[in-house]
Amino acid sequence: MLNNLALKKDIKSFSISPENFTGEKGEGGKAIQGSASAAAEGLGQGWKVNPYIVMQPNTTAVLADVKGQGVIKHIWLTDNAAAGRMLLLRIYFDGCDVPSVCAPLSDFFANATYEYRQMSSLAMCVNPKRGLNCYFEMPYFKSFRVEVEYVGGLKPCNIYYQIDCEEKAIDPNSLYFHAQFRRVNPLPYKENYTILDGVKGCGQFVGTYMHWGVKNDGWWGEGEIKFFIDGDQEFPTICGTGTEDYFCGAYNFDVNGQYTEFTTPYTGLYKVGTTDQIYRAQRYFDMYRWHINDPIYFKEDLRVTIQALGWRFDRRYRPLQDDISSVAYFYSDTPDAGYLPLPDWDFLELS
């Protein structure tokens, strides 16, 4: 990408934030009254008067509502309440009445729990203390709208955010970005976990984030991931060899008898939940795999599953009944491909 920086381009840069809700030219930092009015008292206009929005429980805020043609390049967001799955993210493209992105905000940014670990990857970054970043490109031909719903909370939540965009003519073959969230708790015995289903159209699968809560002793990641492409029925076209293999690790992520966290540009086991604290129920694992150099292409439909599989004492496989959730990231030629409504807060809640 560095060699692309020296080329002349017909692009208008803008960003949406509480200091410029519309992204219009020359309209940033003009608030006279805002969320930080008390802190800016005596300084006047232009001195960080409205750097965040305040959301009340059980309300929805429109973070951005933009008309035109271009690409979302980067989203940064944080909150002051460690709200986790109480914040629900929805992104709509080109006037579609169902969202292309529909996920708990924390899971969308590959960070289901707010126990901090550094995550350094090309598509997502989680930076100190709760700096959530997404770098997936999101093209739009006519418009986009970003909404956050605050559910389950008891007190106001401050949200800081910036959505960095390019206004430009985009290729007519540009695809819509999608994110589909799922959770099963517990996974029924001998059932496969579905990462993605219901996708129609032509596109490519570009990533998986998984939050895996283990409910048994022993190794839990023998299961194979399977990609059912363009009409595959009982058997898939692509079949993996194990959970840690799909996330590009090996042999249980075990170094010297310990799970070993790692974060790389394309893949990582970046969070291993601790179990030595009082009142902690189970060990959990956060993993990501970005198919940036190796997208999974489909022309008609796509379904993705993974097995939850461990070991019995006699070295036979043991189907597990774990608490598993995931976000599947993909592009499609239609904005309403794969839409799945979110479950209610009582089911979403982790902690």
C-alpha positions in Angstrom: 0.0 0.0 0.0 2.9 2.4 0.6 3.6 2.6 -3.2 0.0 3.8 -3.7 0.4 6.9 -1.5 2.2 8.9 -4.2 -0.6 8.7 -6.8 -3.0 11.6 -7.5 -6.6 10.6 -6.8 -10.0 12.2 -7.2 -11.1 11.5 -3.6 -12.7 13.7 -0.9 -11.8 12.6 2.7 -14.3 13.2 5.5 -15.2 11.7 8.8 -18.3 11.5 11.0 -17.9 12.1 14.8 -19.8 13.9 17.5 -17.8 16.9 16.6 -19.1 16.8 13.0 -22.2 14.6 12.7 -22.6 15.2 8.9 -19.0 15.1 7.8 -19.6 18.3 5.9 -16.6 20.5 4.8 -15.6 23.0 7.5 -18.2 21.9 10.0 -16.1 20.2 12.6 -15.6 21.5 16.1 -18.3 24.2 15.8 -20.5 23.0 18.8 -21.3 25.7 21.4 -23.1 23.3 23.8 -22.3 19.6 24.0 -21.3 16.6 26.1 -18.2 18.3 27.4 -19.5 21.8 27.9 -18.5 21.8 31.6 -14.9 20.8 30.8 -14.7 23.5 28.1 -16.2 26.2 30.2 -14.3 29.5 29.6 -12.5 28.2 26.5 -15.3 28.7 23.9 -16.2 27.3 20.6 -13.7 24.9 19.0 -12.3 23.6 22.3 -13.6 20.0 22.5 -17.1 20.9 23.4 -18.9 17.7 22.1 -16.4 14.8 21.8 -18.9 12.0 22.7 -22.6 11.3 22.7 -24.5 10.2 25.8 -26.9 7.2 25.4 -29.7 6.4 27.8 -30.6 2.7 28.4 -33.1 1.3 25.8 -32.5 4.0 23.2 -31.0 3.9 19.7 -28.6 6.5 18.3 -27.8 7.2 14.7 -24.0 7.6 14.5 -23.9 8.5 10.8 -26.5 9.0 8.0 -24.6 9.8 4.8 -25.8 10.4 1.2 -23.5 10.0 -1.7 -21.1 7.4 -3.1 -17.9 6.2 -1.6 -16.3 3.8 1.0 -16.1 3.6 4.8 -12.4 3.1 5.4 -12.1 2.9 9.2 -14.3 2.9 12.3 -12.9 3.7 15.7 -15.1 3.5 18.8 -15.0 3.3 22.6 -17.4 3.7 25.5 -17.0 4.5 29.2 -19.3 1.8 30.6 -17.7 -1.5 29.5 -21.1 -2.1 28.0 -20.1 -5.1 26.0 -23.1 -6.8 24.4 -25.5 -4.1 25.7 -24.5 -2.1 22.6 -25.9 -3.5 19.3 -24.4 -2.3 16.0 -26.3 -2.1 12.8 -25.1 -0.7 9.4 -27.4 -0.2 6.5 -26.4 0.5 2.9 -28.2 2.2 0.0 -31.6 2.5 1.7 -32.0 -1.2 2.4 -34.5 -1.7 5.2 -32.5 -4.6 6.8 -28.9 -4.1 8.0 -25.9 -5.6 6.3 -24.0 -5.5 9.6 -26.0 -6.8 12.6 -24.0 -7.8 15.7 -23.3 -6.9 19.3 -20.8 -4.0 19.0 -18.2 -5.8 21.1 -18.3 -9.0 19.0 -18.2 -7.1 15.7 -14.9 -5.7 16.9 -13.7 -9.2 17.8 -13.9 -8.4 21.5 -16.8 -10.1 23.2 -15.5 -9.5 26.7 -13.8 -6.3 28.0 -10.9 -8.1 29.7 -8.2 -6.3 27.8 -5.7 -8.0 25.5 -3.8 -6.3 22.7 -5.1 -7.4 19.3 -3.0 -6.3 16.3 -4.3 -7.4 12.9 -5.0 -5.9 9.5 -8.8 -6.0 9.8 -9.3 -5.3 13.5 -7.3 -3.8 16.3 -8.1 -3.7 20.0 -5.9 -1.1 21.6 -5.5 0.2 25.2 -7.8 0.6 27.1 -10.9 -0.1 24.9 -9.9 1.3 21.6 -11.9 -0.7 19.0 -10.9 -0.4 15.4 -12.3 -1.9 12.1 -10.4 -1.5 8.8 -12.7 -3.6 6.5 -13.7 -1.4 3.5 -17.4 -0.9 3.2 -18.5 0.5 -0.2 -21.8 2.3 -0.8 -23.4 3.5 -4.0 -26.1 5.9 -2.6 -25.9 6.1 1.2 -25.1 4.4 4.5 -26.5 4.6 8.0 -24.8 3.4 11.3 -26.9 2.8 14.4 -26.2 1.7 17.9 -28.9 0.4 20.3 -28.2 0.4 24.0 -30.0 -2.5 25.7 -29.8 -4.0 29.2 -28.0 -1.1 30.8 -29.0 0.8 34.0 -27.0 4.0 33.6 -26.0 6.4 30.7 -23.3 5.3 28.4 -20.8 7.7 26.7 -19.8 6.7 23.2 -16.8 8.3 21.4 -16.5 7.4 17.7 -15.0 8.4 14.4 -16.0 6.9 11.0 -13.4 7.8 8.3 -14.7 7.8 4.8 -13.8 8.5 1.2 -16.3 10.2 -1.2 -15.5 9.0 -4.7 -16.8 7.1 -7.6 -16.6 3.3 -6.9 -16.3 0.4 -9.2 -19.8 -0.9 -10.4 -18.6 -4.4 -9.3 -18.1 -3.3 -5.7 -19.7 -5.6 -3.2 -21.6 -4.9 0.1 -19.9 -5.7 3.4 -21.7 -7.9 5.8 -21.3 -9.2 9.4 -23.5 -12.0 10.8 -23.6 -12.8 14.5 -24.6 -16.1 16.0 -24.6 -17.7 19.5 -25.5 -21.1 20.8 -25.4 -21.9 24.6 -25.1 -24.7 25.1 -24.5 -26.4 21.8 -26.7 -29.5 21.6 -24.8 -32.8 21.9 -23.4 -34.0 18.5 -24.6 -30.9 16.6 -22.3 -28.8 14.5 -22.1 -25.1 15.3 -23.2 -22.8 12.4 -20.9 -19.8 11.8 -22.8 -18.6 8.6 -26.0 -19.6 6.8 -28.7 -18.1 4.7 -26.3 -16.3 2.4 -27.5 -15.8 -1.2 -25.8 -14.1 -4.1 -22.3 -13.8 -5.3 -19.4 -12.8 -3.1 -16.6 -13.8 -0.9 -16.1 -14.8 2.8 -13.4 -12.7 4.4 -13.2 -13.6 8.1 -14.3 -15.3 11.3 -14.2 -14.2 14.9 -15.1 -16.7 17.6 -15.7 -16.5 21.3 -15.6 -20.0 22.7 -16.6 -20.8 26.3 -15.4 -24.3 27.3 -17.6 -26.3 29.7 -15.4 -29.4 30.1 -11.9 -30.2 31.2 -9.4 -31.1 28.5 -8.7 -29.9 25.0 -11.7 -28.6 23.1 -10.5 -27.8 19.6 -10.5 -31.0 17.5 -13.5 -29.9 15.5 -13.3 -29.3 11.7 -14.5 -26.2 10.0 -16.5 -26.8 6.8 -17.4 -24.5 3.9 -20.5 -25.6 1.9 -20.2 -23.7 -1.4 -22.8 -23.2 -4.2 -25.2 -26.0 -3.5 -23.0 -28.4 -1.4 -25.3 -30.6 0.6 -24.1 -33.2 3.1 -20.4 -32.8 2.3 -18.5 -29.5 1.9 -16.0 -28.4 -0.8 -13.6 -27.1 1.9 -13.0 -29.1 5.0 -10.5 -28.2 7.7 -8.5 -30.5 10.0 -9.0 -28.9 13.4 -10.1 -25.7 15.2 -6.6 -24.5 16.1 -5.5 -25.5 12.5 -8.1 -23.2 11.0 -6.9 -20.3 13.2 -3.4 -21.1 12.0 -2.0 -22.5 15.2 -1.1 -26.1 16.0 -1.2 -28.7 18.7 -3.7 -27.1 21.0 -1.9 -23.7 21.0 0.2 -25.3 23.7 3.7 -24.2 24.5 5.3 -25.8 27.6 2.0 -26.9 28.9 0.3 -23.5 28.7 -2.2 -22.0 26.2 -0.2 -19.3 24.3 -1.8 -16.1 23.1 -0.7 -14.6 19.8 -1.9 -11.9 17.5 -0.7 -11.5 13.9 -2.0 -9.6 10.8 -4.2 -12.4 9.6 -4.9 -14.7 12.6 -4.7 -15.0 16.3 -5.7 -16.6 19.6 -5.5 -13.2 21.2 -7.4 -13.8 24.5 -7.4 -16.7 26.9 -9.8 -16.0 29.7 -8.4 -16.5 33.2 -10.0 -19.0 35.6 -8.1 -18.2 38.8 -10.5 -15.5 39.9 -13.4 -16.0 42.3 -16.8 -16.4 40.7 -15.4 -17.0 37.2 -17.5 -19.8 35.6 -15.4 -21.2 32.8 -12.4 -20.6 30.6 -13.0 -18.8 27.3 -11.0 -18.2 24.1 -11.1 -15.4 21.5 -9.9 -16.2 18.1 -9.8 -14.5 14.7 -9.0 -15.6 11.1 -9.0 -13.0 8.3 -9.3 -14.4 4.7 -7.6 -11.3 3.2 -5.1 -13.1 1.0 -7.3 -16.2 0.7 -11.0 -15.3 0.4 -13.6 -18.1 0.1 -15.5 -17.2 -3.1 -19.1 -18.2 -3.8 -21.4 -17.5 -6.7 -24.8 -18.6 -5.4 -24.8 -19.5 -1.6 -22.5 -20.3 1.3 -22.8 -22.1 4.6 -20.0 -22.4 7.2 -20.0 -24.8 10.2 -17.5 -26.0 12.8 -17.5 -29.0 15.1 -17.1 -28.7 18.9 -14.9 -31.7 19.6 -12.7 -32.8 22.5 -11.3 -36.0 23.8 -12.6 -38.7 26.1 -10.3 -40.4 28.7 -9.9 -43.4 26.4 -8.7 -41.2 23.4 -11.9 -41.2 21.5 -13.4 -38.0 20.3 -15.9 -36.3 22.6 -18.7 -34.1 21.2 -18.9 -31.0 23.4 -21.8 -28.8 24.6 -20.0 -25.4 24.8 -21.1 -21.8 24.8 -20.0 -20.6 21.3 -20.6 -17.3 19.5 -19.2 -15.9 16.3 -19.2 -13.2 13.7 -18.9 -14.1 10.1 -17.6 -11.3 7.8 -18.3 -11.5 4.1 -19.1 -9.5 0.9 -22.0 -10.0 -1.3 -23.6 -8.3 -4.4 -26.8 -7.6 -2.5 -27.2 -5.5 0.7 -29.7 -7.9 2.3 -27.8 -11.1 2.0 -27.6 -13.2 5.1 -29.5 -10.9 7.5 -30.1 -12.5 10.8 -32.0 -10.7 13.7 -30.2 -10.5 17.0 -31.6 -12.4 20.0 -32.7 -10.4 23.0 -30.4 -9.2 25.7 -31.2 -12.0 28.2 -29.7 -14.5 25.7 -26.9 -12.3 24.5 -25.5 -11.6 28.0 -22.1 -13.0 28.8 -21.3 -11.4 32.2 
